[in-house]
Structures are given as structure tokens and as C-alpha cells.
Amino acid sequence: MSRERITIGGCPKCKSDLLTCQHNHFQNDELEIHSWEHKCPDCGFRQTEAFRSDDEDEPFDPIAAGKCPFCGRAAND
């Protein structure tokens, strides 16, 4: 599993400059998972979203899954 966390600032709750965007990527045979998290250490604000290739309710789009649904940054792994 690869992980990449960057500080992006601009917390929507407290405006802290310490808001982070973290991307996790897992791939094993036919299963692929992208998860995204925005988290603020100052006020505890948190948003998460995950995209799974085995989700029967939602079609998996690897291009969309490789972009953060909150800030739009692309995965670098």
C-alpha cells in the first residue's frame, strides 16, 4: 500500500493552514482501492472517501479514483 500526505491548508471549519490531504492506494490482482482523507489537526475536521474496484453499487473509474474528491489533486503513485 502506498501513502502520500501533503499539507494543503485552508481548513473549511477553522481555516487552519495545517489541513492535510492523504491518499492511500492498494492494488492486489483484480482488487484496487483508492482512499482519500482531509484532516485538520487543529479542530479535528475530517472528510474521507474511498473508491473500490469490487464495489457492486458504483462503477469503478480509475481516473476519477486517482483524484481527490475534495481538492482535486492527482495521486502521485
matplotlib code that plots the C-alpha trace (Angstrom):
import matplotlib.pyplot as plt

x = [0.0, 1.3, 0.5, 1.1, 0.2, 0.6, -0.3, -2.8, -4.1, -7.4, -9.5, -13.1, -14.0, -11.3, -9.2, -6.1, -3.0, -2.4, -5.2, -3.7, -4.8, -3.8, -4.0, -3.8, -3.6, -3.8, -3.7, -3.7, -4.6, -8.1, -8.8, -7.8, -8.7, -8.1, -8.9, -8.7, -8.7, -8.7, -7.9, -7.2, -5.1, -6.3, -10.0, -10.5, -12.3, -12.2, -13.5, -13.0, -13.9, -12.9, -13.2, -13.1, -12.9, -15.1, -18.0, -21.1, -23.1, -20.7, -18.8, -15.0, -13.4, -9.6, -9.1, -11.7, -10.4, -6.9, -8.1, -9.1, -12.8, -12.3, -9.5, -8.9, -5.2, -4.0, -2.4, 1.4, 1.9]
y = [0.0, 3.4, 6.5, 10.1, 13.0, 16.7, 19.8, 21.9, 24.4, 26.1, 24.0, 24.7, 24.6, 26.6, 28.0, 26.3, 26.1, 22.6, 20.7, 17.7, 15.6, 11.9, 9.4, 5.6, 3.2, -0.6, -3.0, -6.8, -8.8, -7.6, -5.5, -1.8, 0.7, 4.4, 6.2, 10.0, 11.8, 15.5, 16.1, 19.1, 18.5, 21.9, 21.4, 17.7, 18.3, 15.1, 14.0, 10.6, 8.9, 5.5, 4.0, 0.2, -1.8, -4.5, -2.1, -3.6, -0.4, 2.1, 1.5, 1.9, 4.7, 4.6, 8.1, 9.6, 7.5, 8.9, 12.4, 13.7, 14.3, 17.2, 19.3, 17.7, 16.9, 13.9, 10.9, 10.7, 7.0]
z = [0.0, -0.9, 1.1, 0.3, 2.6, 1.9, 3.8, 1.8, 4.4, 4.3, 6.7, 5.9, 9.6, 11.3, 8.4, 9.8, 7.5, 8.7, 6.8, 5.1, 2.1, 2.3, -0.5, 0.1, -2.8, -2.7, -5.6, -5.5, -8.5, -9.5, -6.4, -6.4, -3.7, -3.6, -0.4, 0.3, 3.6, 4.5, 8.2, 10.4, 13.5, 15.0, 15.1, 14.2, 10.9, 8.8, 5.3, 3.8, 0.6, -0.9, -4.3, -4.7, -7.9, -6.3, -5.4, -7.0, -6.4, -8.1, -11.3, -10.8, -12.7, -12.1, -13.5, -11.1, -8.2, -8.8, -8.0, -4.6, -4.5, -2.0, -3.5, -6.9, -6.6, -8.6, -7.0, -7.5, -7.1]

ax = plt.figure().add_subplot(projection="3d")
ax.plot(x, y, z, "-o")
ax.set_aspect("equal")
plt.show()
